[in-house]
Amino acid sequence: MKFEIAEESRPQLKLLILATLLSVAIWFASWYFPFASYLVYPLQLFATFVHEGSHVLAALMTGGSVQSLTVSPDTSGAVWSVTNSWLSQMITSSSGYLGTTFFGILLLVWFRYKFSARNALYFTGGFVTVMTVVFGLLAPMWNFLSAKVTFASIAFTVISGAALAGGLFAIAKYATEKWVNFSVAFLAVQCLLNSVFSLKTLFVISATSDSHSDAVNMANATGVPAVAWVLIWIVLSIVMISIGLRLYAVSGRSSQNDLPFED
């Protein structure tokens, strides 16, 4: 089947390529230049909130309950949940990496279909706010005796979540249309890249150790080796990204805006 980029998608595609190149440059720079890690740090925290938030939504949607969501200064995170079935446990454990991929694709397609980029940022900021207040603050306080969290972890989760949500709301409200559009494309790319890089790291960890992870949770639930689950998630992520990019490239409505950063 011949694959051709729709003419009306070319302006947004140029913006997406720009966001991707900038994102990759920042990520690689952070590996070799320590100061560049400060640029990546808030992006990694954002991806962690999306990852852990996906666990929360999966647990609730499959009939489980959530005791706490925490994000740590090293950009790792944890969700303590109670699931009511084997299937619920599998879906909840698998939702972190796949949920981050889906969130990136959702922003990508949202931008492609010319929906309001400001609303996308408001929605994203609202998502981080809910995860921070309800599951990062109220839930662990309510379940403090049973949830495995500390006051320090709650404090960092609330502070980082408030900073991220405040930044997203500020961009949505005060930034020009050019920068709002770029921000949505940039966040979409961040989610997709973070998912891919994190799965690569998880594959190495799962192949060389038995450190606790989502893949280990799946292995305990099914008896299938953790590294096999990582490979399954990698394949599913690639399929999801391929579908998302195809929707981005070949589908669209009538043009609403010109390419951001063009006068």
C-alpha positions as CSV (number, residue, x, y, z in Angstrom):
1,M,0.0,0.0,0.0
2,K,1.4,3.4,-1.0
3,F,2.0,5.7,1.9
4,E,1.7,9.4,1.2
5,I,1.7,12.3,3.6
6,A,-1.5,14.3,3.4
7,E,-0.9,17.8,2.1
8,E,-2.7,19.4,5.0
9,S,-0.5,17.6,7.5
10,R,2.8,19.0,6.2
11,P,2.9,22.2,8.3
12,Q,2.3,20.2,11.5
13,L,4.7,17.6,10.4
14,K,7.4,20.2,10.1
15,L,6.7,21.3,13.6
16,L,6.7,17.7,14.9
17,I,10.1,17.1,13.2
18,L,11.5,20.3,14.9
19,A,10.2,19.2,18.3
20,T,11.6,15.7,17.8
21,L,15.1,17.0,16.8
22,L,15.2,19.3,19.7
23,S,14.0,16.6,22.1
24,V,16.6,14.1,20.9
25,A,19.4,16.8,21.1
26,I,18.4,17.6,24.7
27,W,18.3,13.9,25.7
28,F,21.7,13.1,24.1
29,A,23.3,16.3,25.5
30,S,22.2,15.2,29.0
31,W,24.1,12.0,28.7
32,Y,27.4,13.8,28.0
33,F,27.1,17.2,29.6
34,P,25.9,17.2,33.2
35,F,24.5,20.8,33.0
36,A,22.1,19.7,30.3
37,S,20.5,17.2,32.7
38,Y,18.8,20.2,34.3
39,L,16.9,20.7,31.0
40,V,15.7,17.1,30.9
41,Y,14.8,16.8,34.6
42,P,11.4,18.5,34.5
43,L,10.5,16.5,31.4
44,Q,11.4,13.3,33.1
45,L,9.3,14.2,36.1
46,F,6.4,15.0,33.8
47,A,6.8,11.6,32.1
48,T,6.9,9.9,35.5
49,F,3.6,11.6,36.4
50,V,2.0,10.3,33.2
51,H,3.5,6.8,33.8
52,E,2.3,6.6,37.4
53,G,-1.0,8.3,36.5
54,S,-1.6,5.6,33.9
55,H,-1.2,3.0,36.7
56,V,-3.8,4.9,38.8
57,L,-6.4,5.1,36.0
58,A,-5.9,1.4,35.1
59,A,-6.4,0.3,38.7
60,L,-9.5,2.4,39.1
61,M,-11.0,1.4,35.7
62,T,-10.6,-2.3,36.5
63,G,-12.3,-2.1,39.9
64,G,-9.2,-1.6,42.1
65,S,-8.3,1.1,44.6
66,V,-5.2,3.3,44.9
67,Q,-3.5,4.0,48.2
68,S,-0.8,6.4,47.0
69,L,1.1,7.8,44.1
70,T,4.7,9.1,44.7
71,V,7.3,10.6,42.5
72,S,10.9,10.6,43.7
73,P,13.8,13.1,43.2
74,D,15.6,10.5,41.0
75,T,12.5,10.6,38.6
76,S,11.4,7.2,39.6
77,G,7.8,6.7,40.9
78,A,5.5,4.2,42.5
79,V,1.8,3.6,42.8
80,W,0.5,1.4,45.7
81,S,-2.8,-0.1,44.6
82,V,-5.1,-3.0,45.5
83,T,-6.5,-5.0,42.6
84,N,-9.4,-7.3,42.8
85,S,-8.5,-9.8,40.1
86,W,-5.6,-11.4,38.2
87,L,-6.7,-9.5,35.0
88,S,-6.8,-6.2,36.9
89,Q,-3.3,-6.8,38.2
90,M,-2.0,-7.5,34.7
91,I,-3.7,-4.4,33.2
92,T,-2.5,-2.2,36.0
93,S,1.1,-3.4,35.8
94,S,1.2,-3.0,32.0
95,S,-0.4,0.4,31.9
96,G,2.6,2.5,32.9
97,Y,4.8,2.3,29.8
98,L,1.9,1.7,27.4
99,G,-0.1,4.5,29.0
100,T,2.8,6.9,28.5
101,T,3.0,5.9,24.8
102,F,-0.8,6.3,24.5
103,F,-0.7,9.7,26.2
104,G,1.9,10.9,23.7
105,I,-0.1,9.6,20.7
106,L,-3.2,11.3,22.1
107,L,-1.5,14.7,22.2
108,L,-0.1,14.0,18.7
109,V,-3.4,13.2,17.2
110,W,-5.1,16.0,19.1
111,F,-2.6,18.5,17.6
112,R,-3.0,16.9,14.2
113,Y,-6.8,17.2,14.1
114,K,-6.5,21.0,14.9
115,F,-8.2,20.9,18.3
116,S,-7.3,23.7,20.6
117,A,-3.7,23.3,21.8
118,R,-4.4,25.5,24.8
119,N,-7.1,23.1,25.9
120,A,-4.7,20.2,25.5
121,L,-2.3,22.0,27.9
122,Y,-5.1,22.8,30.3
123,F,-6.2,19.1,30.2
124,T,-2.6,17.9,30.8
125,G,-2.1,20.4,33.6
126,G,-5.4,19.2,35.1
127,F,-4.3,15.6,34.8
128,V,-1.1,16.3,36.7
129,T,-3.1,18.3,39.3
130,V,-5.6,15.5,40.0
131,M,-2.8,12.9,40.3
132,T,-0.9,15.2,42.7
133,V,-3.8,16.4,44.9
134,V,-6.0,13.3,45.0
135,F,-3.5,10.4,44.8
136,G,-0.2,12.2,45.7
137,L,-1.6,14.0,48.8
138,L,-5.1,13.0,50.0
139,A,-4.9,9.2,49.3
140,P,-1.6,8.6,51.1
141,M,-2.7,10.7,54.0
142,W,-5.9,8.7,54.2
143,N,-4.1,5.4,53.9
144,F,-0.9,6.5,55.8
145,L,-0.9,3.5,58.1
146,S,-1.1,1.0,55.2
147,A,0.6,2.9,52.3
148,K,4.3,2.5,52.1
149,V,5.1,6.2,51.8
150,T,6.9,8.9,53.9
151,F,6.2,12.5,54.5
152,A,9.2,13.4,52.4
153,S,8.0,11.4,49.4
154,I,4.6,13.0,49.7
155,A,6.1,16.5,50.0
156,F,8.3,16.0,46.9
157,T,5.4,14.6,44.9
158,V,3.2,17.6,45.8
159,I,5.9,20.2,45.1
160,S,7.0,18.7,41.8
161,G,3.4,18.1,40.7
162,A,2.4,21.7,41.6
163,A,5.4,23.1,39.7
164,L,4.6,21.1,36.6
165,A,0.9,21.8,36.6
166,G,1.5,25.5,37.3
167,G,4.0,25.6,34.3
168,L,1.5,23.9,32.0
169,F,-1.4,26.2,33.0
170,A,0.9,29.3,32.6
171,I,1.9,28.3,29.1
172,A,-1.7,27.6,28.2
173,K,-2.9,31.0,29.5
174,Y,-0.1,33.4,28.7
175,A,2.0,32.0,25.8
176,T,1.5,33.0,22.2
177,E,-0.3,30.5,19.9
178,K,3.1,29.6,18.3
179,W,4.6,28.5,21.6
180,V,1.4,26.8,22.7
181,N,1.3,24.7,19.6
182,F,5.0,23.9,19.9
183,S,4.6,22.9,23.6
184,V,1.9,20.3,22.7
185,A,4.1,18.8,20.0
186,F,7.1,18.9,22.3
187,L,5.2,17.1,25.2
188,A,3.9,14.5,22.7
189,V,7.4,13.7,21.6
190,Q,8.7,13.7,25.2
191,C,6.2,11.0,26.2
192,L,7.0,8.8,23.2
193,L,10.8,9.2,23.6
194,N,10.6,8.6,27.3
195,S,8.5,5.4,26.8
196,V,11.0,4.0,24.3
197,F,14.1,4.9,26.3
198,S,12.6,3.7,29.6
199,L,11.7,0.3,28.0
200,K,15.2,0.0,26.7
201,T,16.5,0.6,30.2
202,L,14.0,-1.8,31.7
203,F,15.0,-4.5,29.2
204,V,18.6,-4.3,30.4
205,I,17.6,-4.3,34.0
206,S,15.2,-7.2,33.5
207,A,17.9,-9.2,31.6
208,T,20.6,-8.7,34.2
209,S,18.9,-8.5,37.5
210,D,15.7,-9.2,39.4
211,S,15.1,-5.6,40.6
212,H,11.5,-4.8,41.3
213,S,9.7,-3.3,38.3
214,D,6.4,-3.5,36.5
215,A,7.8,-6.3,34.4
216,V,8.6,-8.3,37.6
217,N,5.1,-7.7,38.8
218,M,3.9,-9.3,35.5
219,A,6.3,-12.2,35.9
220,N,5.0,-12.9,39.4
221,A,1.4,-12.8,38.2
222,T,1.9,-15.0,35.1
223,G,5.1,-17.0,35.5
224,V,6.3,-15.5,32.2
225,P,9.9,-14.0,32.5
226,A,10.0,-10.3,33.1
227,V,12.2,-9.7,30.0
228,A,9.6,-11.3,27.9
229,W,7.0,-8.8,29.1
230,V,9.4,-6.0,28.3
231,L,9.7,-7.3,24.7
232,I,5.9,-7.5,24.5
233,W,5.6,-3.9,25.7
234,I,8.2,-2.7,23.2
235,V,6.4,-4.4,20.3
236,L,3.0,-2.9,21.4
237,S,4.6,0.5,21.8
238,I,6.1,0.4,18.3
239,V,2.7,-0.7,16.9
240,M,0.9,2.1,18.8
241,I,3.4,4.7,17.7
242,S,3.2,3.5,14.1
243,I,-0.6,3.8,14.1
244,G,-0.4,7.2,15.7
245,L,2.0,8.5,13.2
246,R,-0.1,7.1,10.3
247,L,-3.2,8.9,11.7
248,Y,-1.1,12.0,12.1
249,A,0.2,11.9,8.5
250,V,-2.8,10.8,6.4
251,S,-5.8,12.1,8.3
252,G,-7.0,15.6,9.0
253,R,-9.7,18.2,8.8
254,S,-9.7,21.5,7.1
255,S,-6.7,23.7,7.9
256,Q,-7.1,26.0,10.9
257,N,-3.7,27.4,11.5
258,D,-0.5,27.9,9.6
259,L,2.7,26.4,10.8
260,P,3.7,27.9,14.1
261,F,6.8,30.0,14.0
262,E,5.9,31.2,10.5
263,D,4.8,34.8,10.1
